[in-house]
Amino acid sequence: MTTLKFDQQLEINGQKLNKKYIQSLSKQQRLDLIDPIFNLLRGNGWIYPDDKSKLNKSWKSLLEFQPDLNAADIFNNSSLATNICKFFCPQFYLATERDKPTLIDNFNNDEVLKKIIYNRLGLGWLDADEKGSGVNEAFNLSFKMIAIQGQRSMRLVNATSMFKPSIAKYMALKYSQENDTIFDYSCGFGGRLLGSMAANRKYIGTDPMTTNELTTMAEYFKFDKERYTLINSGSELYRGEENSIDLSYSSPPYLEQEYYSDDPRQAYNQGEDHFYNVYWKGTLENIKYMLKSGKVFGLNILEKYSKMVDMAKEQFGEPFEIIKLRTVRSHLTKHRGSEGGMAAEKFEPIYIFRNNK
């Protein structure tokens, strides 16, 4: 059995399964590929990112990246350095909604996996093409294209949220000064750690799930240990020194939308009352205590979680700015009948508050 890598193009009987080749095949020829592809994937099992060769190049690109600090509408589709986060944090691929299957659950379901392969071979679009629509879609097939992108395009799992390292660098440069200390109240997959280090800031982050992985990330890139602190805890339990933080921002967990583990330290596992009145209330109070007067608190949260925003307003007043993260979701809407064939866009806010003590 061939041993696959995460991004490696699949090969059946010596033929690489690239887009051009698949588009040259008839419907029956594509159908005949489903079982061989299924057997190849099943024989290898689930694969996590395994190629270190691009990590240093991505880090160098992030260091060189210069965001437009005057922009308040930021493109959120950048993949700059996101491969670093995904490499070191396999939890990225386990996120789902509560009581819903994960990517791995779907991959291990034979029927579902064959449906995903059918989709990635462009068979649904080929059916439409035979009716005269002029659509003949296909993809360069790899484990990643089938098991990750295929599931997300088919909306079999909830899209996992990742705060982009490029936006983290923008936030650090825009709202703090060199060598300032940034407090991240939800470390997540390390995008804000990377952005802070790339902007030459100091970083303190709390998270009950990913600090071990982020420690490995920091050690791999030889970040100065005096410039970062990772605390394996919920932010409601951490209170550093008064007036010790120059900027605090994050993208906190959602009560319902994303589920990563059943660890009781995850606030969303303790019910609504705990989430708001213990976790979020405590987090805001701790940040208020640590954040210097006149400095910035940022909250990246979907508008539907307005209670979290309202509670932040109780501590910090009205936001003085709202940064819009613009995401284009063309990979989900292509050939789905979207109006005028235009890609769908969504805007996610970062509420920016001033700490006026």
NUTOR-414590 format. One record per atom (N, C-alpha, C): atom name; x, y, z. Coordinates in steps of 0.05 Angstrom, whole numbers, plus 5000, padded with zeros to 4 digits. Layout:
BEGIN
   atom     xx     yy     zz
     CA      X      Y      Z
...
! end
This chain:
BEGIN
   atom     xx     yy     zz
      N   5017   4976   5000
     CA   5000   5000   5000
      C   5018   5025   5000
      N   5012   5044   4982
     CA   5026   5069   4981
      C   5021   5085   5006
      N   5043   5096   5017
     CA   5041   5113   5040
      C   5037   5142   5031
      N   5015   5154   5038
     CA   5008   5181   5028
      C   5018   5202   5048
      N   5021   5226   5037
     CA   5026   5250   5053
      C   5002   5268   5050
      N   4999   5287   5068
     CA   4976   5304   5071
      C   4969   5318   5045
      N   4989   5330   5032
     CA   4984   5346   5007
      C   4992   5331   4982
      N   4999   5306   4984
     CA   5009   5291   4961
      C   4987   5285   4941
      N   4991   5290   4916
     CA   4971   5284   4896
      C   4968   5253   4894
      N   4942   5245   4894
     CA   4937   5216   4892
      C   4944   5205   4865
      N   4951   5179   4865
     CA   4959   5166   4840
      C   4946   5138   4840
      N   4933   5132   4818
     CA   4920   5106   4815
      C   4931   5093   4789
      N   4943   5069   4793
     CA   4954   5054   4770
      C   4974   5071   4754
      N   4990   5087   4769
     CA   5011   5103   4756
      C   5002   5129   4745
      N   4976   5135   4747
     CA   4965   5160   4736
      C   4959   5179   4759
      N   4971   5203   4758
     CA   4965   5224   4777
      C   4937   5235   4772
      N   4922   5238   4794
     CA   4895   5247   4792
      C   4894   5278   4794
      N   4902   5291   4772
     CA   4901   5320   4771
      C   4876   5329   4757
      N   4870   5354   4760
     CA   4845   5365   4749
      C   4842   5360   4719
      N   4863   5365   4704
     CA   4862   5362   4675
      C   4855   5333   4668
      N   4868   5314   4681
     CA   4863   5286   4674
      C   4834   5279   4681
      N   4824   5287   4705
     CA   4797   5279   4713
      C   4777   5292   4694
      N   4781   5316   4686
     CA   4762   5329   4667
      C   4761   5315   4640
      N   4782   5300   4634
     CA   4782   5286   4608
      C   4766   5260   4609
      N   4758   5252   4633
     CA   4745   5226   4637
      C   4714   5228   4633
      N   4703   5206   4624
     CA   4674   5204   4623
      C   4662   5200   4651
      N   4636   5201   4652
     CA   4623   5196   4678
      C   4630   5168   4688
      N   4628   5148   4671
     CA   4634   5120   4679
      C   4663   5116   4688
      N   4681   5129   4674
     CA   4709   5127   4682
      C   4714   5140   4709
      N   4700   5161   4715
     CA   4703   5173   4741
      C   4690   5155   4763
      N   4667   5144   4756
     CA   4655   5125   4775
      C   4673   5102   4782
      N   4688   5093   4761
     CA   4706   5070   4765
      C   4729   5077   4783
      N   4734   5103   4788
     CA   4756   5111   4805
      C   4749   5112   4835
      N   4723   5112   4840
     CA   4714   5115   4868
      C   4726   5094   4886
      N   4722   5069   4879
     CA   4732   5047   4897
      C   4762   5047   4900
      N   4778   5050   4878
     CA   4807   5051   4882
      C   4816   5074   4900
      N   4803   5098   4897
     CA   4811   5120   4914
      C   4803   5115   4943
      N   4779   5104   4946
     CA   4769   5096   4973
      C   4788   5077   4986
      N   4797   5056   4972
     CA   4815   5036   4983
      C   4842   5048   4990
      N   4852   5066   4974
     CA   4877   5079   4979
      C   4875   5096   5005
      N   4854   5111   5007
     CA   4851   5128   5031
      C   4846   5111   5056
      N   4830   5090   5053
     CA   4824   5073   5076
      C   4849   5059   5085
      N   4866   5051   5067
     CA   4891   5037   5074
      C   4911   5054   5088
      N   4909   5081   5084
     CA   4928   5099   5097
      C   4917   5110   5123
      N   4890   5112   5125
     CA   4878   5124   5148
      C   4881   5154   5149
      N   4871   5166   5171
     CA   4872   5195   5173
      C   4900   5206   5174
      N   4905   5228   5160
     CA   4932   5240   5159
      C   4931   5269   5169
      N   4949   5276   5186
     CA   4953   5304   5194
      C   4975   5317   5177
      N   4976   5344   5176
     CA   4998   5357   5161
      C   5024   5346   5171
      N   5042   5340   5151
     CA   5067   5326   5158
      C   5091   5337   5144
      N   5089   5360   5131
     CA   5111   5371   5116
      C   5122   5396   5130
      N   5146   5394   5141
     CA   5159   5416   5154
      C   5172   5436   5135
      N   5175   5428   5110
     CA   5192   5442   5092
      C   5183   5471   5087
      N   5157   5476   5091
     CA   5146   5503   5085
      C   5144   5521   5110
      N   5149   5510   5133
     CA   5144   5525   5158
      C   5162   5549   5160
      N   5188   5546   5155
     CA   5206   5569   5158
      C   5201   5590   5136
      N   5194   5581   5112
     CA   5188   5600   5091
      C   5163   5616   5098
      N   5143   5603   5110
     CA   5118   5617   5118
      C   5124   5637   5140
      N   5141   5630   5159
     CA   5148   5648   5181
      C   5163   5672   5170
      N   5182   5668   5151
     CA   5196   5690   5139
      C   5177   5709   5124
      N   5157   5697   5111
     CA   5138   5714   5096
      C   5121   5731   5115
      N   5114   5719   5139
     CA   5099   5734   5159
      C   5117   5757   5170
      N   5142   5751   5175
     CA   5160   5772   5184
      C   5161   5796   5165
      N   5161   5790   5139
     CA   5164   5810   5118
      C   5138   5824   5112
      N   5116   5812   5120
     CA   5089   5823   5113
      C   5085   5850   5127
      N   5075   5870   5111
     CA   5070   5896   5121
      C   5040   5903   5116
      N   5023   5900   5136
     CA   4995   5906   5132
      C   4989   5936   5129
      N   4967   5942   5116
     CA   4958   5970   5114
      C   4943   5977   5140
      N   4956   5993   5157
     CA   4944   5999   5183
      C   4922   6019   5182
      N   4918   6031   5159
     CA   4895   6050   5155
      C   4870   6036   5147
      N   4872   6011   5139
     CA   4848   5996   5130
      C   4831   5987   5154
      N   4805   5989   5151
     CA   4786   5979   5171
      C   4769   5956   5160
      N   4773   5950   5135
     CA   4760   5927   5122
      C   4782   5909   5111
      N   4786   5886   5124
     CA   4810   5870   5120
      C   4802   5844   5107
      N   4816   5836   5086
     CA   4811   5811   5073
      C   4819   5788   5091
      N   4801   5770   5097
     CA   4804   5749   5117
      C   4810   5722   5105
      N   4815   5721   5079
     CA   4820   5695   5065
      C   4850   5689   5063
      N   4867   5706   5074
     CA   4896   5702   5072
      C   4904   5675   5085
      N   4921   5660   5071
     CA   4931   5635   5082
      C   4959   5639   5093
      N   4969   5664   5094
     CA   4996   5669   5103
      C   5001   5657   5131
      N   5019   5638   5133
     CA   5028   5626   5158
      C   5006   5609   5171
      N   4983   5606   5159
     CA   4963   5588   5172
      C   4971   5559   5172
      N   4989   5552   5153
     CA   4999   5524   5153
      C   5015   5518   5178
      N   5027   5539   5190
     CA   5042   5535   5215
      C   5023   5527   5237
      N   5001   5541   5239
     CA   4981   5535   5260
      C   4970   5507   5257
      N   4963   5499   5232
     CA   4951   5473   5227
      C   4971   5451   5232
      N   4997   5456   5226
     CA   5018   5435   5230
      C   5020   5429   5260
      N   5022   5450   5277
     CA   5027   5445   5305
      C   5002   5439   5322
      N   4978   5446   5311
     CA   4954   5443   5327
      C   4934   5424   5313
      N   4937   5398   5316
     CA   4918   5379   5303
      C   4889   5383   5313
      N   4885   5396   5335
     CA   4858   5401   5345
      C   4841   5417   5324
      N   4855   5431   5306
     CA   4841   5446   5285
      C   4823   5428   5269
      N   4831   5403   5266
     CA   4815   5385   5249
      C   4794   5369   5265
      N   4792   5375   5291
     CA   4773   5361   5308
      C   4748   5377   5315
      N   4749   5403   5307
     CA   4727   5421   5315
      C   4701   5413   5300
      N   4679   5416   5315
     CA   4653   5411   5303
      C   4632   5426   5319
      N   4607   5421   5314
     CA   4586   5430   5331
      C   4578   5408   5350
      N   4568   5415   5374
     CA   4562   5395   5394
      C   4543   5374   5382
      N   4550   5348   5387
     CA   4534   5326   5378
      C   4534   5322   5348
      N   4553   5335   5334
     CA   4556   5331   5305
      C   4582   5316   5299
      N   4584   5302   5277
     CA   4608   5287   5271
      C   4632   5306   5264
      N   4656   5297   5270
     CA   4680   5311   5263
      C   4689   5303   5235
      N   4709   5317   5225
     CA   4721   5309   5200
      C   4730   5280   5200
      N   4741   5271   5222
     CA   4751   5244   5224
      C   4728   5224   5226
      N   4707   5231   5240
     CA   4683   5214   5241
      C   4673   5209   5212
      N   4670   5230   5196
     CA   4660   5227   5169
      C   4679   5211   5152
      N   4705   5216   5155
     CA   4725   5201   5140
      C   4723   5171   5146
      N   4717   5164   5170
     CA   4716   5136   5178
      C   4689   5123   5172
      N   4670   5138   5161
     CA   4644   5128   5153
      C   4646   5121   5123
      N   4645   5095   5116
     CA   4649   5087   5088
      C   4630   5101   5069
      N   4605   5102   5076
     CA   4585   5114   5058
      C   4591   5143   5053
      N   4597   5157   5075
     CA   4602   5186   5073
      C   4628   5191   5057
      N   4648   5176   5062
     CA   4674   5180   5048
      C   4670   5176   5018
      N   4654   5156   5010
     CA   4649   5152   4981
      C   4633   5175   4969
      N   4616   5187   4984
     CA   4601   5210   4974
      C   4620   5234   4970
      N   4639   5237   4988
     CA   4658   5259   4986
      C   4676   5254   4961
      N   4685   5230   4957
     CA   4701   5224   4933
      C   4685   5230   4908
      N   4659   5222   4908
     CA   4641   5227   4885
      C   4641   5257   4879
      N   4638   5273   4900
     CA   4637   5302   4897
      C   4664   5313   4886
      N   4686   5304   4897
     CA   4712   5314   4889
      C   4720   5306   4860
      N   4708   5284   4851
     CA   4712   5276   4823
      C   4695   5292   4804
      N   4679   5310   4815
     CA   4663   5328   4798
      C   4639   5314   4786
      N   4630   5292   4798
     CA   4609   5277   4785
      C   4582   5291   4787
      N   4577   5306   4808
     CA   4552   5321   4810
      C   4551   5342   4788
      N   4574   5356   4784
     CA   4575   5377   4764
      C   4573   5364   4736
      N   4585   5340   4733
     CA   4584   5327   4707
      C   4556   5320   4700
      N   4540   5311   4719
     CA   4512   5306   4714
      C   4498   5331   4703
      N   4504   5354   4715
     CA   4492   5379   4706
      C   4503   5386   4678
      N   4528   5380   4673
     CA   4540   5386   4647
      C   4526   5370   4625
      N   4519   5346   4631
     CA   4505   5329   4611
      C   4478   5340   4604
      N   4467   5358   4621
     CA   4442   5371   4616
      C   4446   5398   4602
      N   4471   5404   4595
     CA   4476   5428   4579
      C   4483   5453   4595
      N   4492   5450   4620
     CA   4498   5473   4636
      C   4526   5484   4630
      N   4543   5468   4618
     CA   4570   5477   4612
      C   4589   5476   4635
      N   4583   5460   4655
     CA   4600   5458   4679
      C   4614   5431   4679
      N   4641   5432   4681
     CA   4656   5407   4683
      C   4677   5412   4704
      N   4669   5410   4729
     CA   4687   5416   4752
      C   4703   5391   4760
      N   4727   5395   4769
     CA   4744   5374   4780
      C   4766   5387   4796
      N   4781   5370   4810
     CA   4802   5381   4828
      C   4827   5364   4826
      N   4850   5376   4833
     CA   4874   5360   4837
      C   4870   5345   4863
      N   4869   5318   4862
     CA   4861   5303   4885
      C   4884   5295   4903
      N   4881   5302   4928
     CA   4900   5294   4949
      C   4883   5287   4974
      N   4896   5276   4994
     CA   4882   5271   5019
      C   4869   5297   5029
      N   4884   5319   5029
     CA   4873   5344   5039
      C   4849   5353   5022
      N   4850   5351   4996
     CA   4828   5360   4979
      C   4803   5343   4984
      N   4806   5318   4989
     CA   4782   5301   4994
      C   4773   5303   5023
      N   4790   5297   5042
     CA   4782   5293   5069
      C   4777   5320   5084
      N   4790   5341   5075
     CA   4786   5367   5089
      C   4769   5386   5072
      N   4779   5394   5049
     CA   4765   5413   5033
      C   4739   5402   5022
      N   4739   5376   5015
     CA   4714   5364   5005
      C   4692   5365   5026
      N   4698   5358   5051
     CA   4678   5359   5072
      C   4668   5387   5077
      N   4686   5407   5076
     CA   4677   5434   5082
      C   4661   5445   5059
      N   4669   5439   5034
     CA   4653   5448   5011
      C   4625   5436   5011
      N   4623   5411   5020
     CA   4597   5398   5021
      C   4582   5405   5047
      N   4595   5421   5064
     CA   4583   5429   5089
      C   4576   5405   5107
      N   4593   5386   5107
     CA   4589   5362   5125
      C   4598   5368   5153
      N   4615   5389   5156
     CA   4624   5398   5182
      C   4623   5428   5183
      N   4622   5439   5207
     CA   4623   5467   5210
      C   4652   5477   5204
      N   4655   5498   5189
     CA   4681   5509   5183
      C   4695   5518   5209
      N   4719   5509   5213
     CA   4734   5516   5237
      C   4745   5544   5235
      N   4741   5559   5257
     CA   4750   5587   5257
      C   4780   5588   5265
      N   4795   5603   5249
     CA   4823   5608   5256
      C   4829   5638   5253
      N   4840   5650   5274
     CA   4848   5678   5272
      C   4874   5679   5256
      N   4874   5694   5234
     CA   4897   5693   5216
      C   4921   5707   5227
      N   4945   5695   5225
     CA   4969   5708   5234
      C   4974   5736   5221
      N   4966   5739   5196
     CA   4969   5765   5183
      C   4952   5787   5197
      N   4928   5779   5205
     CA   4911   5798   5219
      C   4921   5803   5247
      N   4932   5783   5260
     CA   4944   5786   5286
      C   4967   5806   5285
      N   4983   5805   5264
     CA   5005   5824   5261
      C   4994   5852   5257
      N   4973   5854   5241
     CA   4960   5880   5237
      C   4950   5892   5264
      N   4937   5875   5280
     CA   4927   5884   5306
      C   4950   5894   5324
      N   4972   5878   5325
     CA   4994   5885   5342
      C   5007   5912   5333
      N   5011   5915   5307
     CA   5023   5939   5297
      C   5005   5964   5300
      N   4979   5960   5296
     CA   4960   5982   5297
      C   4955   5992   5325
      N   4954   5974   5344
     CA   4944   5982   5371
      C   4965   5979   5393
      N   4990   5974   5386
     CA   5010   5973   5407
      C   5037   5982   5395
      N   5057   5984   5412
     CA   5083   5993   5404
      C   5103   5970   5407
      N   5126   5973   5394
     CA   5147   5952   5396
      C   5154   5947   5425
      N   5156   5921   5432
     CA   5163   5911   5458
      C   5140   5913   5478
      N   5116   5923   5470
     CA   5093   5923   5487
      C   5085   5894   5493
      N   5068   5890   5514
     CA   5059   5864   5521
      C   5029   5861   5513
      N   5024   5839   5498
     CA   4997   5833   5489
      C   4987   5809   5505
      N   4962   5812   5515
     CA   4949   5789   5528
      C   4927   5778   5511
      N   4930   5752   5505
     CA   4911   5737   5488
      C   4896   5719   5506
      N   4870   5724   5510
     CA   4854   5709   5529
      C   4842   5683   5518
      N   4851   5676   5494
     CA   4843   5650   5482
      C   4863   5643   5460
      N   4885   5630   5468
     CA   4907   5625   5450
      C   4899   5611   5423
      N   4881   5592   5425
     CA   4872   5578   5401
      C   4894   5564   5387
      N   4896   5568   5361
     CA   4915   5553   5345
      C   4941   5569   5339
      N   4945   5591   5353
     CA   4971   5604   5353
      C   4974   5627   5334
      N   4953   5635   5320
     CA   4955   5657   5301
      C   4963   5683   5315
      N   4953   5688   5338
     CA   4960   5713   5352
      C   4988   5712   5365
      N   4996   5688   5373
     CA   5024   5685   5382
      C   5043   5691   5359
      N   5038   5680   5335
     CA   5055   5685   5312
      C   5055   5715   5304
      N   5031   5727   5304
     CA   5029   5755   5296
      C   5044   5773   5316
      N   5042   5767   5342
     CA   5055   5783   5362
      C   5086   5780   5360
      N   5095   5756   5356
     CA   5124   5752   5353
      C   5135   5765   5328
      N   5119   5764   5306
     CA   5128   5776   5281
      C   5128   5806   5283
      N   5113   5818   5301
     CA   5112   5847   5305
      C   5131   5856   5328
      N   5147   5837   5338
     CA   5166   5843   5360
      C   5152   5854   5385
      N   5130   5840   5393
     CA   5117   5846   5418
      C   5122   5823   5437
      N   5116   5827   5463
     CA   5115   5806   5483
      C   5087   5795   5483
      N   5085   5770   5491
     CA   5059   5756   5489
      C   5053   5740   5514
      N   5029   5743   5524
     CA   5019   5725   5545
      C   4993   5713   5535
      N   4990   5687   5536
     CA   4965   5675   5527
      C   4956   5653   5546
      N   4929   5651   5548
     CA   4917   5630   5564
      C   4899   5612   5546
      N   4899   5587   5552
     CA   4882   5568   5538
      C   4884   5541   5553
      N   4861   5528   5558
     CA   4862   5502   5571
      C   4868   5479   5552
      N   4871   5485   5526
     CA   4873   5463   5506
      C   4899   5462   5491
      N   4910   5485   5481
     CA   4931   5484   5461
      C   4958   5495   5470
      N   4962   5501   5496
     CA   4988   5513   5504
      C   5011   5494   5499
      N   5008   5468   5502
     CA   5030   5449   5497
      C   5038   5450   5468
      N   5019   5451   5450
     CA   5025   5452   5422
      C   5038   5478   5414
      N   5029   5500   5427
     CA   5040   5526   5421
      C   5068   5529   5432
      N   5074   5515   5455
     CA   5101   5514   5465
      C   5119   5501   5445
      N   5110   5479   5433
     CA   5126   5465   5413
      C   5131   5483   5389
      N   5110   5498   5381
     CA   5113   5517   5359
      C   5134   5538   5365
      N   5132   5550   5389
     CA   5151   5571   5397
      C   5179   5560   5398
      N   5182   5536   5408
     CA   5209   5524   5410
      C   5220   5518   5382
      N   5203   5509   5364
     CA   5212   5503   5337
      C   5224   5528   5324
      N   5211   5551   5327
     CA   5220   5576   5315
      C   5240   5591   5333
      N   5247   5579   5356
     CA   5267   5590   5374
      C   5259   5619   5383
      N   5234   5623   5389
     CA   5225   5648   5400
      C   5239   5652   5428
      N   5246   5676   5434
     CA   5258   5682   5460
      C   5239   5676   5482
      N   5247   5658   5500
     CA   5229   5649   5521
      C   5222   5671   5541
      N   5237   5693   5541
     CA   5231   5715   5558
      C   5209   5733   5547
      N   5201   5727   5522
     CA   5182   5745   5508
      C   5154   5732   5505
      N   5151   5708   5513
     CA   5124   5695   5512
      C   5119   5678   5537
      N   5094   5678   5546
     CA   5085   5662   5568
      C   5059   5649   5560
      N   5058   5622   5562
     CA   5034   5607   5555
      C   5023   5593   5580
      N   4998   5599   5587
     CA   4986   5590   5612
      C   4963   5570   5606
      N   4966   5546   5615
     CA   4947   5525   5610
      C   4923   5528   5630
      N   4905   5547   5623
     CA   4883   5554   5640
      C   4863   5570   5625
      N   4839   5572   5636
     CA   4819   5590   5625
      C   4826   5618   5633
      N   4819   5638   5616
     CA   4825   5666   5622
      C   4811   5677   5646
      N   4789   5664   5654
     CA   4775   5673   5678
      C   4790   5667   5704
      N   4811   5650   5701
     CA   4827   5642   5725
      C   4854   5656   5726
      N   4860   5672   5706
     CA   4886   5685   5705
      C   4884   5715   5709
      N   4897   5725   5729
     CA   4899   5754   5733
      C   4928   5761   5739
      N   4941   5774   5720
     CA   4968   5782   5723
      C   4969   5809   5739
      N   4992   5822   5737
     CA   4996   5846   5752
      C   4978   5869   5742
      N   4970   5886   5759
     CA   4953   5909   5752
      C   4970   5927   5733
      N   4956   5937   5712
     CA   4968   5956   5693
      C   4994   5945   5680
      N   4992   5919   5673
     CA   5016   5906   5662
      C   5013   5900   5632
      N   4990   5904   5620
     CA   4984   5896   5593
      C   4979   5921   5576
      N   4991   5921   5551
     CA   4988   5944   5533
      C   4966   5939   5512
      N   4959   5915   5507
     CA   4938   5908   5488
      C   4927   5881   5495
      N   4900   5878   5495
     CA   4888   5851   5499
      C   4867   5848   5477
      N   4869   5826   5463
     CA   4848   5820   5443
      C   4849   5790   5438
      N   4827   5780   5428
     CA   4826   5751   5421
      C   4800   5745   5406
      N   4797   5720   5399
     CA   4772   5709   5388
      C   4763   5687   5407
      N   4746   5693   5426
     CA   4740   5674   5447
      C   4722   5651   5436
      N   4720   5630   5452
     CA   4703   5607   5443
      C   4674   5615   5442
      N   4659   5602   5425
     CA   4630   5606   5423
      C   4616   5586   5440
      N   4594   5594   5451
     CA   4579   5576   5469
      C   4568   5552   5454
      N   4560   5556   5429
     CA   4546   5534   5415
      C   4559   5526   5388
      N   4572   5544   5375
     CA   4579   5540   5347
      C   4602   5521   5343
      N   4622   5522   5360
     CA   4646   5505   5357
      C   4651   5489   5382
      N   4657   5463   5378
     CA   4661   5445   5400
      C   4688   5430   5395
      N   4707   5432   5413
     CA   4733   5421   5409
      C   4739   5397   5426
      N   4729   5397   5451
     CA   4734   5374   5469
      C   4714   5374   5491
      N   4713   5353   5506
     CA   4695   5351   5529
      C   4709   5358   5555
      N   4733   5370   5553
     CA   4748   5379   5577
      C   4731   5398   5593
      N   4726   5393   5619
     CA   4709   5410   5635
      C   4720   5438   5638
      N   4746   5442   5633
     CA   4757   5469   5634
      C   4749   5487   5611
      N   4738   5475   5590
     CA   4727   5490   5568
      C   4700   5502   5577
      N   4698   5528   5576
     CA   4675   5542   5588
      C   4649   5533   5575
      N   4649   5526   5549
     CA   4624   5519   5536
      C   4613   5492   5546
      N   4630   5476   5561
     CA   4621   5451   5571
      C   4607   5454   5599
      N   4606   5478   5609
     CA   4595   5482   5636
      C   4567   5495   5636
      N   4555   5498   5612
     CA   4529   5510   5611
      C   4529   5540   5608
      N   4506   5551   5601
     CA   4504   5579   5593
      C   4510   5597   5617
      N   4500   5591   5640
     CA   4504   5609   5663
      C   4534   5611   5669
      N   4548   5588   5670
     CA   4577   5588   5675
      C   4591   5604   5653
      N   4583   5599   5628
     CA   4597   5611   5606
      C   4597   5642   5609
      N   4574   5653   5614
     CA   4572   5682   5615
      C   4580   5693   5642
      N   4570   5682   5664
     CA   4573   5694   5690
      C   4598   5686   5705
      N   4612   5665   5696
     CA   4637   5658   5708
      C   4660   5663   5688
      N   4659   5648   5665
     CA   4680   5651   5646
      C   4683   5679   5634
      N   4661   5689   5621
     CA   4664   5714   5607
      C   4665   5738   5626
      N   4650   5738   5647
     CA   4650   5759   5666
      C   4678   5761   5680
      N   4688   5737   5688
     CA   4715   5737   5700
      C   4737   5745   5682
      N   4735   5737   5656
     CA   4755   5745   5637
      C   4756   5775   5633
      N   4732   5787   5630
     CA   4731   5816   5626
      C   4742   5831   5651
      N   4735   5822   5674
     CA   4745   5835   5699
      C   4775   5833   5701
      N   4786   5810   5694
     CA   4815   5806   5695
      C   4830   5824   5675
      N   4818   5826   5651
     CA   4831   5843   5630
      C   4829   5872   5639
      N   4807   5881   5649
     CA   4804   5908   5659
      C   4825   5915   5680
      N   4831   5896   5697
     CA   4850   5900   5719
      C   4879   5902   5707
      N   4885   5884   5688
     CA   4912   5883   5677
      C   4919   5904   5656
      N   4898   5913   5641
     CA   4903   5931   5619
      C   4908   5960   5628
      N   4928   5971   5618
     CA   4935   5999   5625
      C   4914   6018   5616
      N   4912   6040   5629
     CA   4892   6061   5622
      C   4898   6072   5594
      N   4877   6075   5579
     CA   4879   6086   5552
      C   4887   6065   5531
      N   4892   6040   5539
     CA   4900   6019   5521
      C   4876   6005   5510
      N   4881   5987   5491
     CA   4859   5976   5475
      C   4852   5947   5483
      N   4826   5942   5484
     CA   4815   5915   5486
      C   4800   5908   5461
      N   4805   5885   5449
     CA   4792   5877   5424
      C   4777   5851   5427
      N   4753   5850   5415
     CA   4736   5826   5416
      C   4727   5818   5388
      N   4737   5796   5379
     CA   4729   5785   5353
      C   4708   5764   5357
      N   4683   5771   5351
     CA   4660   5753   5357
      C   4638   5758   5336
      N   4624   5737   5329
     CA   4602   5740   5310
      C   4580   5757   5323
      N   4566   5772   5306
     CA   4546   5791   5316
      C   4523   5777   5331
      N   4518   5752   5325
     CA   4496   5739   5339
      C   4502   5734   5369
      N   4528   5735   5376
     CA   4535   5732   5405
      C   4536   5760   5418
      N   4514   5774   5415
     CA   4513   5802   5424
      C   4515   5804   5455
      N   4508   5783   5469
     CA   4510   5785   5499
      C   4539   5789   5507
      N   4557   5776   5493
     CA   4586   5779   5500
      C   4595   5807   5495
      N   4585   5819   5473
     CA   4591   5847   5466
      C   4579   5866   5487
      N   4555   5861   5495
     CA   4541   5878   5514
      C   4556   5877   5541
      N   4565   5854   5549
     CA   4580   5852   5574
      C   4607   5866   5572
      N   4619   5865   5549
     CA   4644   5880   5545
      C   4639   5910   5547
      N   4616   5920   5537
     CA   4609   5948   5538
      C   4606   5957   5567
      N   4596   5939   5584
     CA   4593   5945   5612
      C   4619   5951   5625
      N   4640   5939   5616
     CA   4667   5943   5627
      C   4682   5966   5614
      N   4679   5968   5587
     CA   4696   5987   5572
      C   4681   6009   5558
      N   4655   6010   5560
     CA   4640   6030   5545
      C   4636   6021   5516
      N   4627   6039   5499
     CA   4622   6034   5471
      C   4648   6030   5456
      N   4649   6012   5436
     CA   4674   6010   5420
      C   4678   6036   5404
      N   4703   6044   5401
     CA   4710   6068   5386
      C   4715   6061   5357
      N   4717   6035   5351
     CA   4723   6027   5323
      C   4714   5998   5320
      N   4705   5991   5296
     CA   4699   5963   5290
      C   4714   5956   5264
      N   4732   5937   5267
     CA   4747   5927   5244
      C   4730   5904   5231
      N   4727   5905   5205
     CA   4711   5884   5191
      C   4730   5865   5177
      N   4727   5840   5184
     CA   4741   5818   5170
      C   4724   5807   5148
      N   4733   5810   5123
     CA   4717   5803   5100
      C   4726   5776   5089
      N   4708   5757   5089
     CA   4713   5731   5079
      C   4697   5725   5054
      N   4711   5716   5033
     CA   4698   5709   5008
      C   4696   5678   5007
      N   4671   5668   5005
     CA   4667   5639   5007
      C   4660   5627   4980
      N   4676   5634   4960
     CA   4670   5624   4933
      C   4672   5594   4930
      N   4689   5581   4946
     CA   4692   5552   4944
      C   4667   5538   4954
      N   4650   5551   4968
     CA   4625   5539   4977
      C   4602   5545   4959
      N   4604   5567   4944
     CA   4581   5576   4929
      C   4584   5572   4899
      N   4607   5564   4890
     CA   4611   5561   4862
      C   4591   5540   4850
      N   4578   5548   4829
     CA   4559   5531   4815
      C   4536   5523   4833
      N   4530   5539   4854
     CA   4508   5532   4872
      C   4484   5551   4867
      N   4484   5565   4845
     CA   4461   5582   4839
      C   4462   5609   4853
      N   4486   5617   4862
     CA   4487   5644   4875
      C   4481   5665   4854
      N   4469   5686   4863
     CA   4458   5707   4846
      C   4480   5718   4828
      N   4476   5717   4802
     CA   4495   5728   4783
      C   4521   5713   4783
      N   4523   5690   4795
     CA   4548   5675   4796
      C   4569   5688   4814
      N   4561   5707   4831
     CA   4580   5721   4848
      C   4586   5704   4873
      N   4611   5707   4882
     CA   4618   5693   4907
      C   4605   5706   4931
      N   4599   5690   4951
     CA   4586   5700   4975
      C   4608   5713   4993
      N   4600   5735   5006
     CA   4618   5748   5025
      C   4605   5749   5052
      N   4621   5748   5073
     CA   4611   5753   5100
      C   4631   5771   5114
      N   4621   5786   5133
     CA   4637   5805   5148
      C   4635   5798   5177
      N   4658   5795   5190
     CA   4659   5788   5218
      C   4673   5811   5233
      N   4662   5822   5254
     CA   4673   5845   5267
      C   4694   5839   5288
      N   4713   5858   5291
     CA   4729   5859   5315
      C   4722   5885   5329
      N   4709   5884   5352
     CA   4702   5908   5366
      C   4726   5918   5381
      N   4732   5944   5378
     CA   4755   5956   5390
      C   4747   5976   5412
      N   4755   5970   5437
     CA   4747   5987   5460
      C   4772   6001   5471
      N   4768   6023   5484
     CA   4789   6037   5499
      C   4785   6033   5528
      N   4806   6026   5543
     CA   4804   6022   5571
      C   4807   6049   5586
      N   4786   6063   5590
     CA   4786   6089   5604
      C   4780   6084   5634
      N   4801   6079   5649
     CA   4797   6073   5677
      C   4788   6097   5693
! end
